[in-house]
Amino acid sequence: MEMFFYGFMQRAFQAAFLIAVIAPILGLFLVLRRQSLMADTLSHISLAGIALGLFLNVNPTFMTLIVVIIAAVLIEYLSTLYKSYSEISIAILMSAGMSVALVLMSLSSGGSTTTIQQYLFGSIVTISQQQLYLLAALFLIVIVLFLVFRRPMYVLIFDEDTAFAAGLPTRLISILFNVITGVTIAVIMPIAGALLVSAIMILPAAIAMRISKSFKWVILVGILVGIVGMFTGLTVSYEWGTPPGATITLIFITIFMITTMTIKIIQQLKYKKSRS
């Protein structure tokens, strides 16, 4: 029994490492694009995909991937309709995704509702070997795409007009980013839970941006913060018997608060020193 549990925990820490690398990379681009709520939106839409898969007796993960890819393209299309108010597309699809999920849940049997609740809260300690393989494949895809598109994405984020004038396929790159983000959320959601996946993606990037100003260092610091937060949260969750996803999120929030207060104190000390 101990070996069986050890296998689960081993996979949990392996998954935590993979998520800790993937999440800050995508999270940083979401923050820089002022689309922090997109992760939350796509997690709501993923719930609709899971509910639809269960309702149609189709593999929920497969159906979720299809739904989030369609939603990612729709977000980009709606943002072109409201260029000055791009957050409208996120609000529309967030409400639509949750509404569809709730309606399908009410039409499904009790067992389906229970399964959806498992996706809502997730559990990294019960990750299967197949989920770990899928997460590892996603890890490789994200790393390769980051290495290939990091410069075009950087230009696109800070000066879209220059990127367009330079001949970069700005619309295609943006759609591809949305799709990869949606697929990532669909894969991570059963592990971290729909209610917390956006926090796990955004908080490491937000913390890293407080510590470092260089784009490269923000990525590296974000990954380091992600690893520390994921591993610490898993350990605390195991020792205290608390939900893993919620514990990890609280660890990230604690790190954010400590970082913010420390930076504030350092700034005040520098200001007093400069005045003296």
Buried (B, 14 or more C-beta within 10 A) or exposed (E): EEEEEEEBBEBBBBBBBBBBBBBBBBBBBBBBBEBBBBBBBBBBBBBBBBBBBBBEEEEBBEBBBBBBBBBBBBBBEBBEEEEEEBBEBBEBBBEBBBEBBBEBBEEBEEEBBEBBEEBBBBBBBBBEEEBBEBBEEBBEBBEEBBEEBBEBBBBBBEEBEEBBEEEBEBEEBBBBBBBBBBBBBBBBBBBBBBBBBBBBBBBBBBBBBBBBEEEEEBBEBBBBBBBBBBBBBBBBBBEEEBBBBBBBBBBBBEBBEEBEEEEEEEEEEEEEEEEE
